[in-house]
Every structure is written in C-alpha cells, then in structure tokens.
Amino acid sequence: MKKIILISLILLVGCVKPELPLPVPPVTYVFDVKESKVTNGQDIYFKLPSAGTYTLTLIDKESGQVLSRERFIGKVGENIKKIYTNSIESQYLYLVLEDVTKTEIGKTTLIK
C-alpha cells in the first residue's frame, strides 16, 4: 500500500507542467527609427539624455497643424509614454521631442 501511494505521488509531481518564462519582445525606441506604425493606447519608448522637462508634440504631416502637445518631467535613460490616436483623423503624423529650450531631441513619423 505504501508503494502505491509513493508511486502515485511521484507520478503526480512528475506530471506537473513546468512554468516557462515568457519571452520579452525587444523594445524599439520610437526616435531610433524613421517611421513607426501605432495604435490607440500604445506605449512608446524613447531615451532621454538627462532628467528635466520635455515636450512631446504630435503634428499633422500634411497640414503642419499641432494636434497635441504634452509637457512632462523625464528621467535619464528609458522613458515610456502612451499615445492616443482615436480622435485624430490624419493617417500620418510627426512626433517631435523637445527640451525646455525648444531644442529638438528627436523627430519621427507615425502611421496611424
């Protein structure tokens, strides 16, 4: 009887599915590529040279009209922001990153 219980326990433990870590997709920084396809609510990743106040501006590529502007306090290195595009009609946008002195840090094209 003890052997049957022992064998049952060994089989039970042996049949448990091991949990494998999920692979983490590589991060693509938005200003490192010429253009990116984005969806509403998507995270965008970018690097900053120093901590401070920065501005992200969305501009309609065809008309040059500013569609949105966000001022934020960034940290050195990797930063993450969400981009919302539901209310934007234009398919092609410029995303511009500037520091507090209006110096352009990065610029890329977004395809909605």
C-alpha positions in Angstrom: 0.0 0.0 0.0 2.9 2.4 0.8 4.5 1.6 -2.6 1.2 2.5 -4.4 0.9 5.8 -2.6 4.6 6.6 -3.1 4.4 5.8 -6.9 1.2 7.9 -7.1 2.9 10.9 -5.5 5.9 10.6 -7.8 3.6 10.4 -10.9 1.6 13.4 -9.7 4.6 15.6 -9.1 6.2 14.4 -12.4 3.2 15.3 -14.4 3.0 19.0 -13.3 3.7 21.3 -16.2 6.8 23.4 -15.6 6.2 27.2 -15.9 8.5 28.6 -18.5 9.2 32.3 -18.6 7.5 34.1 -21.5 10.0 35.7 -23.9 10.1 39.5 -23.6 9.9 41.2 -27.1 12.7 43.6 -27.8 11.9 47.3 -27.2 12.1 49.6 -30.2 12.7 53.2 -29.4 10.4 55.4 -31.4 13.0 58.0 -32.3 15.6 55.4 -33.4 13.5 54.5 -36.5 12.4 56.7 -39.4 8.7 55.8 -39.0 6.5 53.6 -36.8 3.0 52.2 -37.0 1.0 53.0 -33.9 -2.4 52.0 -32.4 -4.5 53.8 -29.9 -3.2 53.4 -26.3 0.1 52.0 -27.4 3.2 52.6 -25.3 6.1 54.4 -27.0 9.6 54.1 -25.7 12.4 56.7 -26.0 15.6 57.6 -24.3 16.4 61.0 -22.8 20.0 62.4 -22.3 19.2 64.0 -19.0 16.5 64.5 -16.4 14.3 67.5 -16.9 11.2 69.0 -18.5 10.4 67.8 -22.1 7.6 68.3 -24.6 6.1 65.7 -26.9 4.2 67.2 -29.9 2.0 65.5 -32.4 1.8 67.4 -35.7 -0.3 66.6 -38.8 2.2 65.8 -41.5 0.1 67.2 -44.4 -1.1 70.5 -42.8 1.6 71.1 -40.3 -1.1 71.8 -37.6 -0.2 70.9 -34.0 -2.7 68.2 -32.8 -1.5 67.6 -29.3 1.3 68.8 -27.0 2.3 67.2 -23.7 4.9 68.6 -21.3 6.3 66.1 -18.9 9.2 65.6 -16.5 11.5 62.9 -17.9 14.3 60.9 -16.4 17.7 59.9 -17.7 17.6 56.9 -20.0 14.4 55.0 -21.0 11.0 56.7 -20.7 7.6 55.3 -21.6 4.5 57.3 -22.7 1.1 56.2 -24.0 -0.1 57.6 -27.3 -3.8 58.1 -28.0 -4.9 58.4 -31.6 -8.7 57.7 -31.7 -9.7 61.3 -32.1 -7.0 62.1 -34.7 -8.2 61.8 -38.3 -4.9 62.2 -40.1 -3.0 59.0 -41.0 0.5 60.4 -41.0 1.9 62.4 -38.0 5.1 63.8 -36.9 6.1 63.1 -33.3 8.6 65.7 -32.0 10.5 65.6 -28.7 11.9 68.9 -27.5 13.6 70.0 -24.3 12.7 73.1 -22.2 14.8 75.4 -24.5 12.8 74.2 -27.6 15.8 72.2 -28.9 14.7 69.3 -30.9 15.9 66.0 -29.4 14.1 63.6 -31.8 11.6 63.6 -34.6 9.9 60.6 -36.3 6.9 59.8 -38.5 3.9 57.9 -37.0 1.5 56.0 -39.2 -1.9 55.6 -37.6 
